[in-house]
Amino acid sequence: MKKTWTASALSLALIVSAAGPAFASTPFQDIGGSGAKQQIEALQAKGIVSGVTDEQFAPGERLLLSQGIAMITRGLPASAPAGDGGAASGTAFFTSVPAASWYAASFESARLRGLDLPAEANPAETMTKEQFVHYVVQAMESTHLFPLIKLSPAEIADGDELTAGYQGTVQRALHYDLVALDESGRFHPQSQMTREEAAAILYRAC
């Protein structure tokens, strides 16, 4: 996973890690030009997505793992309590998730629901497209019962770039219409997710 940061992404990371998500009571002021404006507004109304400030969603900024996992666990909540672990027990498993962090409970919820986050997961790293899609599908399938069907795998032009462990969930995401291939049949699995792209995918999953 790439660790190249722009100045704006670093600023965003500092804001989020220091203060946690900002749930806006008024519409975000910076999503007018976003292709996911309607989806972001719908998710905001449900308390699923938060801004980096009360008025800023930062749609084009890269999605951090901490933000992505929080979005997924809020948007696709467990149908029943997963356990009584709480945030503190999550930090016993994850080596880089402080007990006092705003995202600790989200990581614990994800772990108890079977999302295969590794113990060494770094909340400050940027999520790739295949990674976000993988965890969205895992969360969907832990929440809803889906009929067992035999899929005819879609031909993905850049399928050789997919991480082996994500191939099945990406194929199912295509089947669930969460994502689509581009005009060249490419999925772009290693592209870095933006906050607006993540909101659009999550909206289709909710």
Stockholm file with secondary structure:
# STOCKHOLM 1.0

chainA/1-206         MKKTWTASALSLALIVSAAGPAFASTPFQDIGGSGAKQQIEALQAKGIVSGVTDEQFAPGERLLLSQGIAMITRGLPASAPAGDGGAASGTAFFTSVPAASWYAASFESARLRGLDLPAEANPAETMTKEQFVHYVVQAMESTHLFPLIKLSPAEIADGDELTAGYQGTVQRALHYDLVALDESGRFHPQSQMTREEAAAILYRAC
#=GR chainA/1-206 SS CCCCCCHHHHHHHHHHHHHCCBCCSSCCSSCTTCTTHHHHHHHHHTTCCCBSSSSCCCTTSBCBHHHHHHHHHHHSCCSSCCCSCHHHHHHHHCTTCCTTSTTHHHHHHHHHTTCCCCTTCCTTSBCBHHHHHHHHHHHHHHHSCCCCCCCCCCCCTTGGGSCGGGHHHHHHHHHTTSCCCCTTSCCCTTSBCBHHHHHHHHHHHC
#=GC SS_cons         CCCCCCHHHHHHHHHHHHHCCBCCSSCCSSCTTCTTHHHHHHHHHTTCCCBSSSSCCCTTSBCBHHHHHHHHHHHSCCSSCCCSCHHHHHHHHCTTCCTTSTTHHHHHHHHHTTCCCCTTCCTTSBCBHHHHHHHHHHHHHHHSCCCCCCCCCCCCTTGGGSCGGGHHHHHHHHHTTSCCCCTTSCCCTTSBCBHHHHHHHHHHHC
//
